[in-house]
Amino acid sequence: MELISGEKGFELVHESGNWLLKKDIGFSPVELLVASIGACGAYVYEKILTNSHIDFTIEKVDISYERAEDKQAKPLSRVVIDFSIHVSEEAQGKAERALKLIGKNCPVMQSLDPEIAVVENVNFV
């Protein structure tokens, strides 16, 4: 990976087009971290559900976060991932229990400071 300093801020170089890392124009570095947590969690949840032989469709994933305003750098303090999925009523309990396996199998979550709480929720649609 390569970062370059451009006219409007730092850019993450990618063959499909550079990503601007500036909050007012693109995603801030904190927002990219939160997106990485959510995306990795979603990929892991998909794999867990598939391996559990649960027929499902993930409709959307909403991610919210809080920062520790009392700390100098205002690091992340909490990330909430809300999965909206379609699954049979019989499989809902299994899909809910599968949430507990996400953090143990997500390399992004495993790389976070332990003080950052990651909460996974599922909404059945």
OpenMM code with the backbone's topology and positions (N, CA, C; nanometers):
from openmm import Vec3, app, unit

residues = "MET GLU LEU ILE SER GLY GLU LYS GLY PHE GLU LEU VAL HIS GLU SER GLY ASN TRP LEU LEU LYS LYS ASP ILE GLY PHE SER PRO VAL GLU LEU LEU VAL ALA SER ILE GLY ALA CYS GLY ALA TYR VAL TYR GLU LYS ILE LEU THR ASN SER HIS ILE ASP PHE THR ILE GLU LYS VAL ASP ILE SER TYR GLU ARG ALA GLU ASP LYS GLN ALA LYS PRO LEU SER ARG VAL VAL ILE ASP PHE SER ILE HIS VAL SER GLU GLU ALA GLN GLY LYS ALA GLU ARG ALA LEU LYS LEU ILE GLY LYS ASN CYS PRO VAL MET GLN SER LEU ASP PRO GLU ILE ALA VAL VAL GLU ASN VAL ASN PHE VAL".split()
positions = [
    Vec3(0.0841, -0.1172, 0.0000),
    Vec3(0.0000, 0.0000, 0.0000),
    Vec3(0.0887, 0.1236, 0.0000),
    Vec3(0.0389, 0.2251, -0.0636),
    Vec3(0.1157, 0.3483, -0.0737),
    Vec3(0.0245, 0.4678, -0.0493),
    Vec3(0.0725, 0.5615, 0.0310),
    Vec3(0.0059, 0.6900, 0.0508),
    Vec3(0.0874, 0.7967, -0.0192),
    Vec3(0.0196, 0.8847, -0.0912),
    Vec3(0.0886, 0.9973, -0.1529),
    Vec3(0.0226, 1.1263, -0.1045),
    Vec3(0.1017, 1.2314, -0.0996),
    Vec3(0.0498, 1.3617, -0.0599),
    Vec3(0.0039, 1.4338, -0.1856),
    Vec3(-0.1277, 1.4570, -0.1946),
    Vec3(-0.1834, 1.5247, -0.3109),
    Vec3(-0.2241, 1.6669, -0.2772),
    Vec3(-0.2850, 1.7341, -0.3735),
    Vec3(-0.3270, 1.8728, -0.3543),
    Vec3(-0.4316, 1.8866, -0.2441),
    Vec3(-0.5165, 1.7871, -0.2287),
    Vec3(-0.6281, 1.7968, -0.1343),
    Vec3(-0.6071, 1.7142, -0.0082),
    Vec3(-0.4899, 1.6566, 0.0088),
    Vec3(-0.4619, 1.5738, 0.1261),
    Vec3(-0.3954, 1.4445, 0.0848),
    Vec3(-0.3866, 1.3511, 0.1767),
    Vec3(-0.3256, 1.2225, 0.1459),
    Vec3(-0.4206, 1.1365, 0.0641),
    Vec3(-0.3620, 1.0597, -0.0269),
    Vec3(-0.4392, 0.9684, -0.1104),
    Vec3(-0.3822, 0.8282, -0.0950),
    Vec3(-0.4712, 0.7325, -0.0820),
    Vec3(-0.4335, 0.5921, -0.0795),
    Vec3(-0.4382, 0.5435, -0.2235),
    Vec3(-0.3246, 0.5012, -0.2745),
    Vec3(-0.3134, 0.4624, -0.4150),
    Vec3(-0.3806, 0.3273, -0.4371),
    Vec3(-0.4654, 0.3218, -0.5401),
    Vec3(-0.5324, 0.1973, -0.5773),
    Vec3(-0.5514, 0.1965, -0.7280),
    Vec3(-0.5376, 0.0798, -0.7897),
    Vec3(-0.5469, 0.0694, -0.9355),
    Vec3(-0.6821, 0.1133, -0.9906),
    Vec3(-0.7884, 0.1029, -0.9117),
    Vec3(-0.9203, 0.1446, -0.9606),
    Vec3(-0.9472, 0.2924, -0.9330),
    Vec3(-0.8532, 0.3594, -0.8725),
    Vec3(-0.8673, 0.5018, -0.8418),
    Vec3(-0.8260, 0.5282, -0.6980),
    Vec3(-0.7551, 0.6356, -0.6783),
    Vec3(-0.7060, 0.6678, -0.5447),
    Vec3(-0.8198, 0.7090, -0.4520),
    Vec3(-0.8034, 0.6793, -0.3249),
    Vec3(-0.8999, 0.7192, -0.2224),
    Vec3(-0.8433, 0.8398, -0.1491),
    Vec3(-0.9191, 0.9465, -0.1459),
    Vec3(-0.8785, 1.0661, -0.0752),
    Vec3(-0.9087, 1.0494, 0.0732),
    Vec3(-0.8082, 1.0745, 0.1565),
    Vec3(-0.8232, 1.0564, 0.3009),
    Vec3(-0.8324, 1.1926, 0.3690),
    Vec3(-0.9449, 1.2561, 0.3521),
    Vec3(-0.9695, 1.3852, 0.4147),
    Vec3(-1.1186, 1.3962, 0.4387),
    Vec3(-1.1569, 1.4156, 0.5633),
    Vec3(-1.2970, 1.4068, 0.6037),
    Vec3(-1.3906, 1.4941, 0.5212),
    Vec3(-1.3536, 1.6157, 0.4907),
    Vec3(-1.4438, 1.7070, 0.4200),
    Vec3(-1.4669, 1.6672, 0.2746),
    Vec3(-1.3765, 1.5889, 0.2187),
    Vec3(-1.3848, 1.5532, 0.0766),
    Vec3(-1.4074, 1.4038, 0.0569),
    Vec3(-1.3436, 1.3241, 0.1376),
    Vec3(-1.3543, 1.1783, 0.1275),
    Vec3(-1.3745, 1.1202, 0.2663),
    Vec3(-1.3201, 1.0034, 0.2886),
    Vec3(-1.3280, 0.9396, 0.4200),
    Vec3(-1.2068, 0.9786, 0.5034),
    Vec3(-1.2299, 1.0039, 0.6310),
    Vec3(-1.1178, 1.0296, 0.7211),
    Vec3(-1.0525, 0.8956, 0.7552),
    Vec3(-0.9281, 0.8974, 0.8040),
    Vec3(-0.8653, 0.7721, 0.8449),
    Vec3(-0.9469, 0.6962, 0.9504),
    Vec3(-1.0100, 0.7674, 1.0435),
    Vec3(-1.0931, 0.7004, 1.1445),
    Vec3(-1.2131, 0.6338, 1.0776),
    Vec3(-1.2761, 0.7028, 0.9827),
    Vec3(-1.3896, 0.6438, 0.9112),
    Vec3(-1.3477, 0.5200, 0.8328),
    Vec3(-1.2283, 0.5219, 0.7743),
    Vec3(-1.1789, 0.4037, 0.7029),
    Vec3(-1.1555, 0.2873, 0.7987),
    Vec3(-1.1059, 0.3169, 0.9183),
    Vec3(-1.0874, 0.2112, 1.0178),
    Vec3(-1.2219, 0.1509, 1.0563),
    Vec3(-1.3208, 0.2368, 1.0813),
    Vec3(-1.4544, 0.1886, 1.1168),
    Vec3(-1.5128, 0.1056, 1.0023),
    Vec3(-1.4959, 0.1526, 0.8785),
    Vec3(-1.5447, 0.0773, 0.7624),
    Vec3(-1.4748, -0.0578, 0.7520),
    Vec3(-1.3459, -0.0618, 0.7821),
    Vec3(-1.2714, -0.1880, 0.7791),
    Vec3(-1.3227, -0.2852, 0.8845),
    Vec3(-1.3541, -0.2338, 1.0019),
    Vec3(-1.4094, -0.3184, 1.1079),
    Vec3(-1.5428, -0.3769, 1.0622),
    Vec3(-1.6288, -0.2916, 1.0070),
    Vec3(-1.7604, -0.3371, 0.9614),
    Vec3(-1.7531, -0.4341, 0.8455),
    Vec3(-1.6680, -0.4035, 0.7479),
    Vec3(-1.6566, -0.4907, 0.6306),
    Vec3(-1.5983, -0.6262, 0.6684),
    Vec3(-1.4953, -0.6261, 0.7498),
    Vec3(-1.4350, -0.7525, 0.7919),
    Vec3(-1.5358, -0.8337, 0.8726),
    Vec3(-1.6077, -0.7665, 0.9626),
    Vec3(-1.7109, -0.8349, 1.0400),
    Vec3(-1.8176, -0.8953, 0.9511),
    Vec3(-1.8560, -0.8227, 0.8462),
    Vec3(-1.9583, -0.8727, 0.7534),
    Vec3(-1.9075, -0.9939, 0.6756),
    Vec3(-1.7837, -0.9884, 0.6277),
    Vec3(-1.7274, -1.1030, 0.5555),
    Vec3(-1.7201, -1.2262, 0.6466),
    Vec3(-1.6761, -1.2046, 0.7696),
    Vec3(-1.6654, -1.3159, 0.8643),
    Vec3(-1.8039, -1.3717, 0.8969),
    Vec3(-1.9023, -1.2836, 0.9192),
    Vec3(-2.0384, -1.3287, 0.9502),
    Vec3(-2.0954, -1.4097, 0.8342),
    Vec3(-2.0730, -1.3636, 0.7110),
    Vec3(-2.1170, -1.4402, 0.5929),
    Vec3(-2.0574, -1.5801, 0.5935),
    Vec3(-1.9286, -1.5883, 0.6211),
    Vec3(-1.8608, -1.7185, 0.6197),
    Vec3(-1.9148, -1.8094, 0.7301),
    Vec3(-1.9373, -1.7529, 0.8484),
    Vec3(-1.9914, -1.8320, 0.9598),
    Vec3(-2.1301, -1.8846, 0.9249),
    Vec3(-2.2165, -1.7980, 0.8709),
    Vec3(-2.3522, -1.8404, 0.8345),
    Vec3(-2.3490, -1.9465, 0.7247),
    Vec3(-2.2616, -1.9275, 0.6266),
    Vec3(-2.2488, -2.0248, 0.5172),
    Vec3(-2.2006, -2.1592, 0.5712),
    Vec3(-2.0973, -2.1563, 0.6547),
    Vec3(-2.0437, -2.2805, 0.7115),
    Vec3(-2.1426, -2.3487, 0.8057),
    Vec3(-2.2369, -2.2713, 0.8588),
    Vec3(-2.3408, -2.3264, 0.9465),
    Vec3(-2.4615, -2.3751, 0.8673),
    Vec3(-2.4506, -2.3703, 0.7354),
    Vec3(-2.5574, -2.4151, 0.6449),
    Vec3(-2.6881, -2.3398, 0.6685),
    Vec3(-2.6757, -2.2091, 0.6919),
    Vec3(-2.7920, -2.1223, 0.7095),
    Vec3(-2.8152, -2.0488, 0.5783),
    Vec3(-2.9365, -2.0591, 0.5266),
    Vec3(-2.9737, -1.9857, 0.4058),
    Vec3(-3.0048, -1.8420, 0.4477),
    Vec3(-2.9329, -1.7457, 0.3944),
    Vec3(-2.9464, -1.6073, 0.4391),
    Vec3(-2.9191, -1.5101, 0.3250),
    Vec3(-2.9621, -1.3879, 0.3452),
    Vec3(-2.9253, -1.2754, 0.2594),
    Vec3(-2.8985, -1.1574, 0.3511),
    Vec3(-2.7799, -1.1003, 0.3408),
    Vec3(-2.7517, -0.9782, 0.4161),
    Vec3(-2.8043, -0.8619, 0.3334),
    Vec3(-2.9041, -0.7927, 0.3861),
    Vec3(-2.9654, -0.6799, 0.3154),
    Vec3(-2.8790, -0.5550, 0.3255),
    Vec3(-2.8285, -0.5275, 0.4472),
    Vec3(-2.7401, -0.4125, 0.4668),
    Vec3(-2.6690, -0.4261, 0.5998),
    Vec3(-2.5637, -0.3478, 0.6139),
    Vec3(-2.4870, -0.3429, 0.7376),
    Vec3(-2.4715, -0.1957, 0.7747),
    Vec3(-2.5217, -0.1579, 0.8910),
    Vec3(-2.5061, -0.0213, 0.9414),
    Vec3(-2.3969, -0.0219, 1.0470),
    Vec3(-2.3085, 0.0763, 1.0389),
    Vec3(-2.1969, 0.0842, 1.1321),
    Vec3(-2.1978, 0.2229, 1.1958),
    Vec3(-2.1922, 0.2263, 1.3270),
    Vec3(-2.1809, 0.3543, 1.3974),
    Vec3(-2.0627, 0.3446, 1.4932),
    Vec3(-2.0163, 0.4596, 1.5364),
    Vec3(-1.9015, 0.4577, 1.6263),
    Vec3(-1.9041, 0.5767, 1.7209),
    Vec3(-1.8318, 0.5595, 1.8300),
    Vec3(-1.8132, 0.6650, 1.9289),
    Vec3(-1.6637, 0.6809, 1.9513),
    Vec3(-1.6267, 0.8030, 1.9862),
    Vec3(-1.4867, 0.8308, 2.0156),
    Vec3(-1.4731, 0.8725, 2.1612),
    Vec3(-1.3585, 0.8453, 2.2189),
    Vec3(-1.3296, 0.8821, 2.3578),
    Vec3(-1.2908, 1.0296, 2.3600),
    Vec3(-1.3891, 1.1145, 2.3778),
    Vec3(-1.3672, 1.2594, 2.3728),
    Vec3(-1.2765, 1.3084, 2.4853),
    Vec3(-1.2668, 1.2313, 2.5934),
    Vec3(-1.1855, 1.2723, 2.7074),
    Vec3(-1.0368, 1.2421, 2.6885),
    Vec3(-1.0018, 1.1706, 2.5834),
    Vec3(-0.8611, 1.1388, 2.5572),
    Vec3(-0.8071, 1.2333, 2.4503),
    Vec3(-0.6785, 1.2604, 2.4568),
    Vec3(-0.6176, 1.3614, 2.3715),
    Vec3(-0.6402, 1.3372, 2.2224),
    Vec3(-0.6173, 1.2181, 2.1740),
    Vec3(-0.6313, 1.1899, 2.0305),
    Vec3(-0.7741, 1.1524, 1.9922),
    Vec3(-0.8631, 1.1437, 2.0912),
    Vec3(-1.0028, 1.1039, 2.0689),
    Vec3(-1.0122, 0.9722, 1.9902),
    Vec3(-0.9482, 0.8665, 2.0424),
    Vec3(-0.9518, 0.7379, 1.9711),
    Vec3(-1.0920, 0.6767, 1.9745),
    Vec3(-1.1111, 0.5755, 1.8936),
    Vec3(-1.2378, 0.5028, 1.8972),
    Vec3(-1.2577, 0.4432, 2.0361),
    Vec3(-1.3819, 0.4448, 2.0819),
    Vec3(-1.4131, 0.3785, 2.2083),
    Vec3(-1.5148, 0.2667, 2.1880),
    Vec3(-1.5977, 0.2801, 2.0834),
    Vec3(-1.7039, 0.1812, 2.0615),
    Vec3(-1.7430, 0.1818, 1.9140),
    Vec3(-1.7619, 0.0622, 1.8599),
    Vec3(-1.8112, 0.0447, 1.7230),
    Vec3(-1.9295, -0.0509, 1.7312),
    Vec3(-2.0405, -0.0120, 1.6690),
    Vec3(-2.1600, -0.0963, 1.6675),
    Vec3(-2.1886, -0.1356, 1.5232),
    Vec3(-2.2006, -0.2655, 1.4995),
    Vec3(-2.2314, -0.3183, 1.3665),
    Vec3(-2.3702, -0.3800, 1.3731),
    Vec3(-2.4618, -0.3260, 1.2953),
    Vec3(-2.5992, -0.3770, 1.2895),
    Vec3(-2.6211, -0.4450, 1.1548),
    Vec3(-2.6373, -0.5764, 1.1584),
    Vec3(-2.6634, -0.6537, 1.0375),
    Vec3(-2.8139, -0.6647, 1.0180),
    Vec3(-2.8624, -0.6299, 0.9013),
    Vec3(-3.0027, -0.6538, 0.8651),
    Vec3(-3.0019, -0.7698, 0.7672),
    Vec3(-3.0562, -0.8841, 0.8117),
    Vec3(-3.0496, -1.0034, 0.7280),
    Vec3(-3.1871, -1.0673, 0.7137),
    Vec3(-3.1993, -1.1387, 0.6041),
    Vec3(-3.3187, -1.2200, 0.5800),
    Vec3(-3.2780, -1.3648, 0.6034),
    Vec3(-3.3490, -1.4298, 0.6958),
    Vec3(-3.3209, -1.5691, 0.7282),
    Vec3(-3.4522, -1.6299, 0.7785),
    Vec3(-3.4678, -1.7587, 0.7609),
    Vec3(-3.5919, -1.8231, 0.8062),
    Vec3(-3.6069, -1.8085, 0.9574),
    Vec3(-3.7306, -1.8114, 1.0023),
    Vec3(-3.7577, -1.7974, 1.1453),
    Vec3(-3.6902, -1.9082, 1.2254),
    Vec3(-3.6849, -2.0286, 1.1682),
    Vec3(-3.6228, -2.1419, 1.2372),
    Vec3(-3.4730, -2.1212, 1.2581),
    Vec3(-3.4084, -2.0470, 1.1698),
    Vec3(-3.2633, -2.0289, 1.1767),
    Vec3(-3.2221, -1.9015, 1.2502),
    Vec3(-3.3174, -1.8234, 1.2961),
    Vec3(-3.2840, -1.6952, 1.3582),
    Vec3(-3.2003, -1.7106, 1.4852),
    Vec3(-3.2316, -1.8075, 1.5679),
    Vec3(-3.1532, -1.8298, 1.6896),
    Vec3(-3.0088, -1.8644, 1.6580),
    Vec3(-2.9906, -1.9493, 1.5596),
    Vec3(-2.8562, -1.9897, 1.5174),
    Vec3(-2.7801, -1.8699, 1.4600),
    Vec3(-2.8504, -1.7874, 1.3810),
    Vec3(-2.7872, -1.6685, 1.3223),
    Vec3(-2.7483, -1.5689, 1.4311),
    Vec3(-2.8297, -1.5600, 1.5349),
    Vec3(-2.7985, -1.4692, 1.6458),
    Vec3(-2.6787, -1.5204, 1.7254),
    Vec3(-2.6747, -1.6490, 1.7513),
    Vec3(-2.5612, -1.7070, 1.8249),
    Vec3(-2.4310, -1.6942, 1.7461),
    Vec3(-2.4403, -1.6956, 1.6143),
    Vec3(-2.3212, -1.6855, 1.5292),
    Vec3(-2.2497, -1.5518, 1.5454),
    Vec3(-2.3213, -1.4502, 1.5922),
    Vec3(-2.2591, -1.3191, 1.6136),
    Vec3(-2.1395, -1.3284, 1.7075),
    Vec3(-2.1466, -1.4189, 1.8052),
    Vec3(-2.0405, -1.4314, 1.9054),
    Vec3(-1.9086, -1.4789, 1.8452),
    Vec3(-1.9146, -1.5370, 1.7264),
    Vec3(-1.7935, -1.5902, 1.6628),
    Vec3(-1.7215, -1.4874, 1.5765),
    Vec3(-1.7862, -1.3754, 1.5489),
    Vec3(-1.7280, -1.2773, 1.4565),
    Vec3(-1.5958, -1.2228, 1.5093),
    Vec3(-1.5967, -1.1674, 1.6298),
    Vec3(-1.4759, -1.1051, 1.6850),
    Vec3(-1.3582, -1.1998, 1.6964),
    Vec3(-1.3862, -1.3264, 1.7247),
    Vec3(-1.2800, -1.4264, 1.7391),
    Vec3(-1.2163, -1.4623, 1.6054),
    Vec3(-1.2875, -1.4348, 1.4953),
    Vec3(-1.2402, -1.4757, 1.3631),
    Vec3(-1.2127, -1.3596, 1.2689),
    Vec3(-1.2229, -1.2378, 1.3180),
    Vec3(-1.2020, -1.1193, 1.2343),
    Vec3(-1.0632, -1.0612, 1.2611),
    Vec3(-0.9728, -1.0647, 1.1630),
    Vec3(-0.8381, -1.0136, 1.1866),
    Vec3(-0.8343, -0.8636, 1.2156),
    Vec3(-0.9274, -0.7877, 1.1607),
    Vec3(-0.9287, -0.6435, 1.1891),
    Vec3(-0.9652, -0.6206, 1.3354),
    Vec3(-1.0699, -0.6867, 1.3827),
    Vec3(-1.1099, -0.6713, 1.5230),
    Vec3(-1.0012, -0.7208, 1.6170),
    Vec3(-0.9334, -0.8278, 1.5788),
    Vec3(-0.8256, -0.8819, 1.6612),
    Vec3(-0.7074, -0.7853, 1.6699),
    Vec3(-0.6969, -0.6922, 1.5756),
    Vec3(-0.5864, -0.5966, 1.5714),
    Vec3(-0.6144, -0.4686, 1.6499),
    Vec3(-0.7356, -0.4527, 1.7004),
    Vec3(-0.7742, -0.3302, 1.7701),
    Vec3(-0.7242, -0.3270, 1.9140),
    Vec3(-0.7124, -0.2067, 1.9667),
    Vec3(-0.6862, -0.1872, 2.1089),
    Vec3(-0.7997, -0.2544, 2.1864),
    Vec3(-0.7683, -0.3329, 2.2885),
    Vec3(-0.8737, -0.4020, 2.3640),
    Vec3(-0.9751, -0.3077, 2.4296),
    Vec3(-0.9407, -0.1804, 2.4450),
    Vec3(-1.0343, -0.0845, 2.5041),
    Vec3(-1.1478, -0.0472, 2.4087),
    Vec3(-1.1343, -0.0798, 2.2813),
    Vec3(-1.2394, -0.0487, 2.1842),
    Vec3(-1.3430, -0.1605, 2.1885),
    Vec3(-1.4638, -0.1252, 2.2276),
    Vec3(-1.5729, -0.2230, 2.2327),
    Vec3(-1.6353, -0.2353, 2.0944),
    Vec3(-1.6480, -0.3577, 2.0472),
    Vec3(-1.7168, -0.3829, 1.9205),
    Vec3(-1.8419, -0.4638, 1.9533),
    Vec3(-1.9562, -0.4105, 1.9123),
    Vec3(-2.0852, -0.4729, 1.9411),
    Vec3(-2.1493, -0.5125, 1.8089),
    Vec3(-2.1892, -0.6385, 1.7979),
    Vec3(-2.2567, -0.6866, 1.6777),
    Vec3(-2.4018, -0.7178, 1.7114),
    Vec3(-2.4934, -0.6660, 1.6305),
    Vec3(-2.6371, -0.6913, 1.6461),
    Vec3(-2.6921, -0.7439, 1.5149),
    Vec3(-2.8003, -0.8212, 1.5237),
    Vec3(-2.8667, -0.8674, 1.4020),
    Vec3(-3.0136, -0.8293, 1.4092),
    Vec3(-3.0637, -0.7775, 1.2989),
    Vec3(-3.2054, -0.7452, 1.2830),
    Vec3(-3.2582, -0.8327, 1.1708),
    Vec3(-3.3666, -0.9026, 1.1961),
    Vec3(-3.4238, -0.9909, 1.0953),
    Vec3(-3.5299, -0.9151, 1.0171),
    Vec3(-3.5138, -0.9153, 0.8851),
    Vec3(-3.6063, -0.8415, 0.7974),
    Vec3(-3.6825, -0.9363, 0.7076),
] * unit.nanometer
topology = app.Topology()
chain = topology.addChain("A")
for resn in residues:
    res = topology.addResidue(resn, chain)
    for name in ("N", "CA", "C"):
        topology.addAtom(name, app.Element.getBySymbol(name[0]), res)
